[in-house]
Amino acid sequence: MMLFSSVASATMNVAVITDPTGKDPNGCAAGSQSFASNMFQSTFIFSQEHKTAILSGGEGTSDVRIAAIITALTQLQANASLQQIVSVAQNFEGIRLMAVNPTEGISVGGDFQVYVVTVDSSSAIKIQPAAGGVVSVPAGTRGAIIHLRNSEGNPKSGTADRVRLQTAMNIGKMIRDGYPATTIVAKAFEEVAKDSGENHGGGAVNLVSGVTTGDMFTPEQLNDVGYEMDKPYSKVSNTGWSIGFPEANNYQVSPVDGSPLTTIYAYDALKNTITVSGDHPSVSVYGSDKRGLSEATADIVSASVTRNGYDPVAITRSINRAIDSGTLVGVEHIDTSDLNVKENIRAVGVYFTPAANGRTSPAWNLPINSQIFDVLGNVQTIIGILLILLALFRSTLIKSFFRRR
């Protein structure tokens, strides 16, 4: 019956805007990672309706954090400004909230140590430190905010101040040089993971195109750490076969056709997942947590889009052929109704049903109004929030259990 109410937080929050008009499909991105456990608490919540992501973290306990998040969501639903949304963090001890919207800018509030990066029309880079209160990158400005602290127990403790500045400077240079926000966020993940040790996912979101890393990197078990973002994530062949680590250690070539395998690191898998292009759509995979499935599915969908455009029938046919050939394993055949094709933002969602004996999820029955979640069009951390709520209401649940005995 032991659940958690421990301190766990994102120690890196980063948000980047490279196109403040909101027209570039890769022009705004954000994400979180940490050395700490339970990263599903602190990754991000993304509202498709409002095109706004809220990232959380800080030194407060999980019950305080969830209260701050719910208060922030209430502000979001009421169409409050980003500054108003994050300012609620100041009412909760040790909590940090960051909010970002492609056309409204970036704001951070509460307990934080950040650098605020702006790049003006003449490509001059300005980097300012800030700690506590509320600070922002204003609407209409290319810029970024990065927060970074070292977690307790991190063997690289003491590096955060240096890496925070170093990463902020590199973010500014990449914005100036024309890199898309999705690429910059992935690079920040790589740099922070390698240099500061705050390396567990977490994940990221492309706010303009509305695609996320989902649960690619978040912990599989309660009170565990997420995937190490500076480690190999999968191996992929140029014909589309893919397998995740650690199983990938057993393969040097594709067992389907003998083609060579390329090792994909987690930070590159993050970039590939949230970056959208005309001939390489962003592909989100749901229904199965099998590592490597997302990459293999993305390659198959991209090949189908190149040949046939965003035709759901053709995409479905390509995926089912890949299942028949063994390129995709562990999932059942799909129908066109299992696809969510968004040609306007060059994105495809694929909803798989795991093959027999796959993992299933229990129904959640919690003593809380479900309307709290109505503001969310796409919630990356919904399961994390539910687990936190289980922790908050554990005494109620335990008492109820004993009353029924």
Secondary structure, DSSP 8 states (H G I E B T S, - for coil): ------B---SEEEEEES-TTS-STTSEEEEEEESSS-GGGTS-EEETTTTEEEEEEESSBHHHHHHHHHHHHHHHHTT--HHHHHHGGGGSTTEEEEEEETTTEEEEEEEEEEEEEEE-TT--EEEEEEEEEEEEE-TT-EEEEEEE---TT-TTTT-HHHHHHHHHHHHHHHHHTT--HHHHHHHHHHHHHHHHS--EEEEEEETTTTEE-TTSSS-SSTT----BTTSEEEEEETTS-EEETTGGGG-SB-TTT--BEEEEEHHHHHHHHH---SSS-EEEEES---TTHHHHHHHHHHHHHHHH-S-HHHHHHHHHHHHHHTSS-SB----GGGEEEEGGGTEEEEE--B-TT---------SS-GGGGTT-SB-TTHHHHHHHHHHHTHHHHHHHHHHH-
